Amino acid sequence: MSPPSEDEPVEEPSPRIPQQRIIESGEYPMRVLAGAGTGKTFTMVRKVEHLIDEHDVSPDRILALTFTNKAADSMREKLNEKLGAPGYDVNAYTYHSICHDILREYAYHAEIDPQFDVVNNADRTALIHEALDEITYRFTSPEVYGPDSHADGAAGSLLKFISTMKSKGISPSTIETFLGDADRLLELEALVDRIVDRANETVRVSWRAPSADRLEEMRDGIADLQQSIANERSALGQAGVERSVATYLRGMEETCTSLAELLETEEASIIDGEHKPAFRLPAYLFGTYSSPPSGIPDSISVTLTGKLRSFVEECQEAADLVAGYTAYEQRLHEASLVDFADLIGATLELLEDPDIRAEIAGQYDYVFCDEFQDTDAVQFELVDQLADDDQLFVVGDDDQAVYEWRGAAVENIGRRLEERYETLVSETLEENFRSKQPILDVANNVIAQLEARGSEKELTAVGDAADASDGIATITAAEDDEEQAEQIATAIGHLLTGSLDDVDETYDAGDIALLVRKNRHAKPIVRALEERGIPYQLAGGLAADSVGVETVLAYLKALANPADEVSLNRVLTMRYRLHDADLISLNTASDSLSEALQSLPLDQFREPERVQRAREDFQALRAKREIYSVARLFRELKEQTNIDWYLSPQERRDLRTLESLIDSFGEGALQPALDESFLDLLSLMESLDDSIAGVQDQAEAVNDAVNIMTVHKSKGLEFPVVFLPNLSADQWEPGTRSYDTLGHTLEETAATPLDQDFEKRDEYEARRIFHVAMTRAEEQLVLVGRHADDGGVDDGDLSLSFIDSWLPEQIPWRATGASFPIWQEVTTGLPPEATDWTDEVAPTDGGLDPTISVNGEPLSQSAARDRVLELARGLLNGDLDSVSPATAGFAVEALSTDGGPALSHRHSYTSLEKYSQCSRRHYLDYLVRAFEDPQRGATGSDTVSIRDMGILFHDTAEIAAKRSLMSPEEWNNVCEELGRQESYSADIVDQAKDCVDRYFSTEASSWEILDAERSFTLDIDGHTITGKIDVVCRNSAGNLVVLDYKATTVKRSLDDNLQLPIYLLACQQLFDERIDEAGYVYVGSVGPDMSTRSFSRDELDQCREDLLTRLQEAEDSTFDNYTAGDHCKWCPHRSLSCSQIR
């Protein structure tokens, strides 16, 4: 199954009745709770169109806010399709980009440098590393630190601490004021110890058989403990951390009262009945047992002293980290940098001036907000400040709020919005246009179990999907992760071959997505897919453990530190494939490995040419290390060593993650050298990539491989088939996150740290994450999980509900704790038509060494692999026996291409030009898509630079045309924006901006642009030729002209090539108005210049005839025919014997 061609027109649907009601409504402020796949963005865009078309609202009076540049651009493009050029006048921004523009304009009022730069990830990581020097580590360790198990040291903890506090608008000074003196925090830790000691003395008993006297004695002990706690509380201050600790102690006092009442009310059942273990409950709740004693359930999750101790420890950690936070802010200021998260905070401070606020908010009559459930506290305040006269429209889905771990507040779209806007009108969208109804039934069932859910939406399918009875499959997962991975890989293999009994469709790899809760869940599945040769794409940080990426990193480490022999050995083995005997010679030499590589005579080696190649590459790269930027050196490494030639297609895809990280260093304001410190920063960035990613960090799906990503990165995407592995309670167990309680306590609206049970909030978010994951599936949802041992409650234990009934309401935590029995809820809520694939995907023959039949004889996979390697060695050594195909069992006629499927011929001007040079080049490039030769050294590096520069300029021109941008400054801003998005080097961006300047030095820049990057398909007597026209303009004389941008170093003749006539022939089909003139605009080094000419009808008719001749000839393009010449210098296949330059 493949997606439709991009060239096929897609008819936009008409709004459904609920959508139309929202579009036409004139009520504001309005909230739309739109479920997954219900067309929320479509509805919002149509509402904007309605305001412009039906109410004559000027487009530039509308502000639309979303989270990603991609979403903002998509909104503009959709409006442009409906409204034309005015659609680009709508102010579509991300929450951060509008603040960036406001601060640029009002930099003087904001008291910041107007030339400020926004810190990128590389800068941030480097600054965090510097700020660590200011931490005294009184309560923390600079090595392994914190509860997250990332093992990324204090740097990782500081980065997450700063991110959490900034999302809540909390400054370092606010934290310092709250925490007070470090010695006082030590005293608070001792306070907890005193309470536990006092509980040991008063409520922990040695007897096992309760009696009335003993229970009365225990009640007296509880009273003594309560008084001790009250005394501790009275000695605390009335502000800051001491006030918060006092709220814990007050809760403990209330618990003492409740426990005393329990012992009195339930005395009979404690002495002789079912509640006998209750006499041990006070001692456990106050921390005198290290684990639940007999009769107290193992699954109980709360002790009061444990909760207080955790809060105090969180405050102690913060007392260390706040110094790093302060230093980080100071370094930003010194470097004229603004943190990405500070853009909104600084804007809010600016808007505190009523005159400035009136001026900025007065620019907009309506404010539209997308994905509002993902906003945090400062983003909510920003929207409130910009929405003048309450002309506010927000859309989002409380059931898809999955970024609370990054500071988002689901209550923004619920309670907080209702409290701020008393006249709020609320609408819902529940018709789902994506998934089959059985998929939605399971998703609805899971989210319906969510306590304190903000809405009661129920997703319903539309059209044929509403009547579907299939779409849900389950696999009972093996307990071993590797075996579960085998099950999933087998199921994917069946889907790719169409061999599942109850699935009629055969799917392509790109139709399938594997969505994981945690990064580590993907690793065994990746290995299983690799073993089967199934292509896959890892999104974002999941690629960091790739073998290919590790080898490239090892090369960088060996360059940075010649003494790193582990890394150097890996490179010599994985890249240069040195013989074992040669590796032993190098490693046993008297010199270091690095010195031996450079100095040992080549005649000592079994394969000297490989050693020589490694020697030359390391010499060249080490010489460049001192003079090149990190990003430039990385490009040189790839060109010098051809290392990506030795990587698999999947490893090359994985390498993109590393490339983007290194490029971010090359473009940042701070550029560390290639040394061990830089590599530490790079590793830290990789380890933190997913932990600091937010809603603006979404994945891109690929069409030719199984997409593997976290659920968070899949948000906004959809796939025909979705696999969800590791669905078990232990893998989805809720927990608290670092600095949750402290951050909540410091928020302005927080009353006490006992306001919320953060484990319960995490459970709610886990349910929403699962809901998001399921609703990515269009046709088939495959749920893979098992029941986990949750400990349960033994006979004779107190019930958790009984314990809960005696905990006071002031205590937010429940004995039952937070749990998400995910597989239990899946299996009990399955529709009757759901199918079980467990048996179909069970491994055969133990799943260890699959066997196939060859010439009627069984052959195992391992034996086949050994035989292939044996043949390969024979081929390399030149002693492979020649065997005729017939003898080997191959039908000779089966090897012929005659009668087979014809290769697809879809021509373009470029492909025809290549055919006119060399038939073999055309065959390799455009028919069989052959891979190119590996390139050594800097060969061709200038050509690559010109190509990238041209691509960036063309993309800039396309977007500028669509946005109706008319000045070089606006074009250059687009160029820089694209450069950042596509990770172009600073050199490429600068060269592309030079092209912009040259373009604006030509007459063409003053002409009206009517169309840009217009695709066409031209039919010439049954032959198809495709292409894109750069731009169609109306010149100063009022005539239409076709222009093609050239960023090349030479000019083209207007008379002896077919490119321009092809474009004019295509325009005869595309435009009603006649176009006879075409030409080139030179923006490369031979520019600025422009040359055009008119083509007569006779010339175009002759062109059509010439084209037909060339197309007929190109249909017979073969590998056997070739033409050698000067063009061989630039041929990507010049290693072939046909090349003139061999």
C-alpha positions, -999 to 999 in steps of 0.1 A, spaced: 0 0 0 14 33 -10 3 69 -4 -12 88 -33 11 108 -56 17 144 -45 8 154 -80 -28 140 -76 -52 168 -67 -68 164 -33 -103 178 -30 -108 195 3 -139 183 21 -168 205 31 -171 212 68 -193 188 88 -222 203 108 -204 206 141 -174 222 123 -197 246 104 -214 257 136 -180 267 150 -169 284 118 -200 306 116 -203 314 153 -197 350 163 -194 341 200 -161 349 217 -141 339 237 -146 303 224 -129 271 233 -131 241 210 -123 207 226 -114 187 195 -106 150 198 -79 133 178 -84 133 141 -115 155 142 -101 183 119 -93 209 145 -68 228 124 -91 226 93 -119 241 114 -96 269 127 -83 278 93 -119 278 79 -130 301 107 -102 325 98 -113 324 62 -149 330 72 -138 362 92 -120 375 61 -145 366 35 -178 371 53 -170 398 79 -144 418 59 -118 414 87 -84 425 74 -60 395 74 -33 414 92 -57 420 121 -57 383 129 -31 366 150 -27 328 149 -4 311 174 8 275 173 39 255 185 59 248 153 71 268 123 58 239 102 23 243 115 24 281 111 36 278 75 10 251 68 -17 275 81 -5 303 58 -3 280 28 -39 267 34 -51 302 37 -32 312 6 -49 283 -14 -83 296 -4 -77 334 -3 -48 340 -26 -20 364 -15 -40 379 14 -38 345 31 -1 352 38 -11 385 55 -25 366 85 0 368 114 8 332 119 35 327 146 48 302 171 44 313 207 82 320 208 86 336 173 61 363 180 79 371 212 112 372 193 98 398 169 83 419 197 115 419 216 135 429 185 111 458 179 109 469 216 145 460 226 151 494 241 120 492 263 128 456 273 164 467 282 181 441 261 206 443 233 187 448 200 212 425 183 206 396 207 208 361 195 186 332 207 207 305 223 206 272 205 209 237 219 247 237 214 251 271 231 228 261 260 247 229 266 281 247 266 268 274 290 254 248 313 288 231 314 304 264 323 278 272 350 286 239 368 317 256 382 295 278 404 278 248 421 293 240 455 278 204 456 267 206 493 238 182 487 244 168 452 271 149 433 287 161 401 287 126 387 256 103 388 228 124 402 191 125 406 163 100 403 160 99 365 188 73 360 201 91 329 236 91 344 242 124 327 257 141 359 249 174 373 248 190 339 217 171 329 201 178 362 209 215 360 194 217 325 162 200 335 160 222 367 163 254 346 138 241 320 113 233 347 116 266 365 115 287 333 83 270 321 67 282 353 82 316 351 103 312 383 135 331 385 167 322 405 160 350 430 126 336 437 140 302 445 168 316 467 143 336 487 121 306 491 149 282 502 168 305 525 200 294 542 215 260 533 221 253 570 184 256 576 178 230 550 201 206 569 181 214 600 149 205 582 164 171 572 172 166 609 136 175 618 123 146 597 148 123 615 135 135 649 99 127 639 108 92 628 128 87 661 98 100 681 75 76 662 98 48 671 94 57 707 57 62 708 39 41 682 61 12 672 55 -18 695 71 -51 700 39 -70 709 19 -89 683 -14 -95 699 -34 -63 704 -57 -58 734 -78 -30 747 -51 -19 771 -24 -20 745 -46 0 720 -53 26 746 -16 28 753 -10 32 716 -35 60 714 -16 78 741 15 73 721 -1 88 690 -11 118 712 25 122 723 37 120 687 11 145 676 22 169 702 59 165 692 50 173 656 30 203 667 60 216 687 82 211 656 57 230 635 54 259 660 92 264 658 91 269 620 90 302 602 59 316 585 74 320 550 93 301 523 103 265 527 96 265 564 60 275 557 57 246 532 72 221 557 47 233 582 19 222 558 33 187 558 34 187 596 -1 199 598 -11 170 576 7 146 599 -11 160 629 -45 154 611 -33 119 604 -26 113 641 -61 124 649 -75 100 623 -54 71 634 -64 75 671 -100 75 660 -93 43 639 -79 25 669 -109 35 690 -137 29 664 -123 -4 651 -111 -17 684 -131 -49 683 -121 -58 647 -85 -50 655 -84 -73 686 -103 -102 672 -114 -94 636 -103 -87 601 -85 -54 609 -59 -69 633 -28 -55 614 -42 -19 618 -22 -15 650 10 -15 629 -3 12 605 8 43 626 44 31 629 46 24 592 30 57 581 55 76 602 85 58 587 97 34 614 97 4 591 119 1 560 93 -20 543 56 -28 550 54 -51 581 32 -82 583 -4 -73 575 4 -41 557 1 -46 519 34 -46 499 17 -24 473 11 5 497 29 34 483 30 61 509 47 70 542 42 106 555 78 110 566 90 96 533 70 123 514 83 151 536 119 138 533 116 138 495 104 174 495 133 185 517 158 166 495 143 183 464 148 217 481 184 208 490 192 198 454 176 231 443 198 250 468 228 236 449 214 240 414 201 275 418 237 288 418 242 272 384 209 287 373 221 321 383 254 317 366 237 305 334 215 336 334 246 358 339 265 341 310 235 346 288 235 383 296 273 387 290 270 370 256 239 390 245 220 357 243 184 351 251 173 317 262 145 302 241 123 299 272 130 335 282 115 349 250 80 347 265 90 357 300 108 389 287 78 397 266 55 394 295 76 418 315 75 442 286 37 439 284 34 450 321 37 485 307 0 493 299 9 517 270 31 491 253 5 463 259 -22 485 243 0 492 213 9 456 207 -24 440 215 -42 467 196 -26 454 163 -50 424 164 -88 421 165 -88 383 169 -63 358 185 -64 322 175 -45 295 194 -38 259 183 -29 230 206 -38 250 237 -36 220 260 2 221 255 7 256 267 25 263 300 19 290 326 38 318 308 23 310 274 -12 312 290 -4 347 303 10 357 270 -22 348 252 -43 366 278 -22 398 274 -25 397 236 -63 389 234 -78 423 236 -116 426 242 -117 388 248 -117 381 210 -101 348 217 -105 314 199 -85 284 214 -86 249 201 -70 218 217 -78 185 233 -75 178 270 -73 141 262 -40 147 243 -23 168 270 10 148 271 36 175 279 30 182 316 65 166 322 78 196 302 58 222 321 26 222 301 -6 227 322 -37 208 310 -58 231 332 -50 259 308 -76 246 285 -99 237 313 -103 252 348 -79 281 343 -95 292 310 -130 291 326 -119 311 356 -102 338 335 -130 342 309 -164 340 326 -183 343 293 -163 314 277 -183 294 251 -173 258 247 -178 235 217 -166 200 210 -156 180 179 -159 142 182 -162 130 146 -129 113 138 -118 112 101 -88 90 107 -94 57 124 -117 27 122 -144 26 149 -130 -5 168 -97 15 172 -117 44 186 -137 22 209 -105 10 227 -91 45 228 -124 58 242 -126 31 268 -91 39 282 -95 76 284 -130 72 299 -113 57 330 -94 89 336 -104 106 369 -111 143 369 -112 143 331 -121 177 317 -146 166 291 -167 137 281 -158 135 244 -164 102 226 -147 97 193 -169 83 165 -157 73 130 -170 88 98 -179 70 65 -169 34 59 -146 34 90 -178 38 111 -190 3 100 -157 -14 102 -155 -45 125 -117 -51 121 -87 -31 129 -76 -43 164 -51 -71 170 -33 -82 201 -1 -101 208 5 -115 242 41 -104 247 68 -128 258 84 -119 291 118 -116 276 123 -83 256 143 -100 228 115 -126 224 89 -98 223 110 -81 196 110 -113 176 72 -114 178 68 -78 166 94 -83 138 76 -114 126 43 -96 126 57 -67 106 72 -92 81 38 -108 77 22 -74 70 48 -66 44 42 -99 26 4 -100 31 6 -134 48 -16 -127 79 -48 -147 78 -72 -119 88 -55 -89 70 -63 -86 33 -40 -57 27 -3 -59 19 15 -29 34 47 -10 26 73 -5 53 65 33 54 28 24 63 39 10 96 49 28 128 62 14 160 55 38 189 73 33 222 68 48 256 105 49 264 136 50 242 150 17 255 119 -1 244 130 3 208 164 -12 210 156 -49 209 130 -44 182 156 -26 161 179 -55 164 152 -79 153 143 -58 123 179 -56 113 182 -94 114 153 -97 90 165 -69 67 134 -48 73 142 -11 67 134 12 96 138 49 105 146 60 141 133 94 150 154 119 169 175 106 199 166 70 193 194 68 167 221 76 192 231 40 198 235 31 161 266 11 153 274 35 125 270 66 147 292 51 174 319 45 148 318 80 135 319 93 171 349 70 177 367 86 148 360 121 164 373 108 197 404 94 182 411 128 165 405 147 197 426 124 218 452 103 201 457 83 234 421 70 231 431 36 218 397 20 223 382 45 198 411 42 174 409 4 174 372 6 166 378 29 136 406 7 123 384 -23 126 350 -9 114 361 17 88 394 5 75 388 -33 80 424 -40 90 434 -76 91 435 -92 126 473 -98 122 478 -61 114 458 -49 144 479 -72 166 511 -57 151 499 -22 158 487 -29 193 519 -48 204 543 -22 191 566 -4 216 550 29 206 515 39 213 488 27 189 486 62 173 523 65 169 526 29 155 500 36 129 522 65 116 557 50 120 557 12 114 571 2 80 543 -8 56 561 -40 46 554 -54 81 517 -56 74 495 -83 58 474 -57 40 497 -26 38 473 -6 15 446 -5 42 471 7 68 484 33 44 449 46 38 442 49 75 476 66 80 470 92 53 434 100 65 445 105 101 474 127 91 452 149 69 424 153 95 447 160 124 464 188 104 429 203 98 417 198 134 434 230 146 422 253 119 387 242 111 354 246 129 339 215 143 311 215 117 337 220 89 360 193 102 331 169 104 324 175 67 360 170 59 360 137 79 332 124 58 348 135 25 383 124 34 373 89 47 341 82 27 329 68 60 293 69 51 301 46 22 308 19 48 275 24 66 243 7 59 214 27 45 199 26 80 231 38 96 233 67 72 198 77 83 209 74 119 239 96 112 215 126 105 210 130 142 247 133 149 251 157 119 224 180 131 239 181 166 274 190 152 260 215 128 242 232 157 277 238 172 290 253 140 261 278 138 260 288 175 274 319 191 299 297 211 321 273 191 342 249 211 371 232 195 372 195 187 386 182 220 374 159 248 354 187 263 335 192 231 328 154 228 315 155 264 291 183 254 281 163 223 273 132 243 254 153 269 233 168 241 225 133 227 216 120 261 193 150 268 178 153 234 146 134 243 145 146 279 144 183 270 124 178 238 90 195 238 59 199 217 79 219 191 102 189 185 81 166 163 93 138 141 91 136 103 77 103 89 94 85 61 77 65 33 103 38 27 109 24 62 92 14 93 89 45 115 101 40 150 96 69 175 84 78 209 47 84 213 55 121 220 73 125 187 44 109 168 19 135 179 3 151 148 12 121 126 -9 92 114 -1 58 99 -21 29 84 -6 5 109 6 12 144 23 -12 168 24 -4 205 48 -27 224 56 -31 261 20 -26 273 24 -37 309 18 -20 342 54 -21 352 66 -4 320 38 23 323 42 28 361 35 64 371 60 83 391 70 118 401 94 139 381 122 161 394 112 194 409 75 188 404 65 197 440 90 225 444 80 241 411 43 238 420 49 253 454 67 283 439 39 291 414 20 321 423 -14 303 424 -2 274 446 -14 273 482 7 244 496 29 216 484 0 192 494 -23 205 467 -16 177 443 -6 140 441 20 142 414 21 104 409 -16 105 402 -10 133 377 16 112 360 -10 83 359 -34 107 342 -8 117 317 2 81 310 -34 74 300 -35 104 277 -2 93 261 -17 59 255 -48 75 240 -26 96 217 -7 65 206 -38 45 197 -54 74 178 -24 75 154 -36 43 137 -58 45 107 -65 9 97 -47 -15 120 -37 -11 157 -15 -39 171 -14 -40 209 16 -60 224 16 -65 261 12 -88 291 1 -88 327 26 -77 352 30 -89 388 18 -60 408 24 -75 442 -13 -76 451 -27 -79 485 -22 -112 505 -48 -128 526 -48 -113 560 -35 -79 548 -55 -48 554 -72 -37 523 -59 -6 506 -94 9 505 -97 5 543 -64 23 548 -75 51 524 -107 56 543 -87 66 574 -62 90 557 -74 126 562 -85 146 531 -57 170 537 -33 143 526 -33 141 488 -17 107 485 -37 75 487 -26 41 499 -37 26 466 -11 49 450 -11 57 413 -12 28 389 -21 22 353 -30 -15 348 -27 -9 310 -29 -45 297 -58 -54 320 -78 -24 307 -68 -33 271 -79 -69 273 -112 -62 292 -121 -34 268 -114 -52 235 -143 -54 210 -155 -89 201 -140 -87 167 -104 -81 179 -80 -108 167 -52 -125 186 -20 -128 165 1 -144 193 1 -179 177 7 -165 142 38 -146 153 52 -173 175 88 -181 165 92 -213 145 120 -239 153 127 -219 185 132 -188 165 170 -192 166 181 -204 132 154 -204 105 158 -231 78 149 -228 41 150 -254 13 177 -251 -14 175 -276 -42 154 -298 -21 179 -298 8 174 -280 41 198 -251 47 199 -231 80 204 -194 81 237 -197 98 250 -223 73 238 -201 44 256 -171 59 288 -191 63 286 -203 26 281 -167 14 311 -155 33 332 -184 20 322 -175 -16 330 -138 -10 365 -147 3 371 -168 -27 360 -139 -50 384 -115 -31 413 -140 -33 407 -147 -70 403 -185 -66 365 -187 -69 357 -215 -94 336 -205 -124 303 -222 -126 277 -219 -153 243 -206 -143 226 -238 -154 250 -259 -133 242 -238 -103 206 -244 -106 196 -211 -121 173 -210 -152 194 -189 -176 163 -174 -192 152 -162 -158 183 -139 -157 174 -121 -188 156 -88 -187 135 -97 -217 99 -101 -209 103 -87 -174 86 -55 -162 98 -25 -181 118 1 -162 98 32 -156 107 61 -179 96 95 -165 117 122 -181 127 157 -172 149 183 -189 178 173 -167 175 136 -175 173 143 -212 204 165 -209 223 136 -192 211 112 -220 225 135 -246 259 133 -229 259 96 -221 233 68 -223 250 48 -195 249 78 -171 212 83 -179 205 46 -173 223 45 -140 209 78 -126 173 78 -138 163 42 -145 180 20 -119 189 48 -94 224 34 -90 245 45 -60 274 69 -66 311 63 -62 326 72 -29 344 105 -30 379 110 -15 393 141 1 379 175 -10 371 164 -46 339 179 -57 335 199 -25 330 232 -44 304 216 -66 285 203 -35 287 238 -20 273 254 -52 245 228 -53 235 234 -17 237 272 -22 214 269 -52 189 247 -34 187 271 -4 183 301 -27 155 283 -47 137 273 -15 140 309 -2 126 323 -34 97 299 -33 87 308 2 92 345 -3 70 343 -34 42 325 -15 45 351 13 45 380 -11 78 393 3 93 421 -17 125 433 0 160 417 3 158 420 41 126 398 41 142 373 17 174 371 38 153 364 69 136 335 51 170 323 40 184 323 76 152 306 89 155 278 63 192 275 70 185 268 107 157 244 99 177 224 73 210 226 92 229 243 64 264 256 74 269 293 79 290 294 47 261 281 26 236 305 42 260 334 35 264 324 -1 227 320 -6 222 355 9 247 367 -17 224 352 -43 195 371 -28 215 404 -31 223 396 -67 187 389 -75 176 422 -61 202 439 -84 183 426 -115 152 441 -131 133 408 -123 131 418 -86 107 446 -95 84 424 -115 51 410 -101 54 373 -93 23 354 -104 34 318 -97 65 301 -82 78 265 -82 49 254 -105 50 217 -112 40 204 -146 35 172 -165 39 176 -203 27 149 -227 45 146 -260 28 120 -281 25 95 -253 58 103 -237 58 121 -203 82 149 -192 80 165 -158 95 195 -141 91 227 -121 91 262 -134 110 285 -110 88 316 -115 63 332 -138 63 371 -137 46 400 -153 72 424 -166 71 462 -167 55 460 -201 26 439 -188 37 407 -205 41 373 -188 77 359 -186 90 326 -175 123 329 -155 147 302 -143 171 311 -115 207 301 -121 232 299 -92 259 284 -114 293 297 -124 286 298 -162 259 313 -183 236 294 -206 228 300 -243 192 310 -249 192 295 -284 206 259 -282 189 242 -253 154 229 -247 148 239 -211 131 272 -217 110 260 -247 98 230 -225 87 255 -199 68 276 -225 51 244 -239 40 235 -203 27 270 -198 3 266 -228 -15 240 -206 -11 258 -173 -21 294 -181 -49 309 -202 -28 340 -211 -2 335 -238 35 334 -227 62 337 -253 91 351 -234 115 331 -211 150 335 -198 176 331 -170 183 352 -139 219 347 -129 223 349 -91 256 330 -88 291 343 -92 285 352 -129 256 375 -118 239 397 -112 225 395 -147 193 385 -166 188 375 -202 155 367 -219 142 361 -254 109 355 -271 101 322 -288 78 321 -318 51 295 -323 72 279 -351 102 276 -328 80 259 -301 66 235 -327 101 226 -338 110 222 -301 81 197 -297 95 177 -326 130 177 -313 117 167 -279 98 137 -293 130 125 -310 150 127 -278 123 111 -258 121 82 -282 159 77 -281 159 80 -243 134 52 -241 162 29 -254 187 40 -228 209 11 -218 240 3 -197 259 -10 -227 260 23 -246 282 51 -233 301 82 -245 333 92 -229 343 129 -227 350 158 -205 317 152 -187 333 121 -172 352 144 -148 319 152 -130 302 118 -134 293 101 -101 301 67 -117 336 76 -130 352 45 -114 337 24 -142 360 14 -170 342 36 -195 355 68 -179 379 89 -199 397 100 -167 406 66 -154 
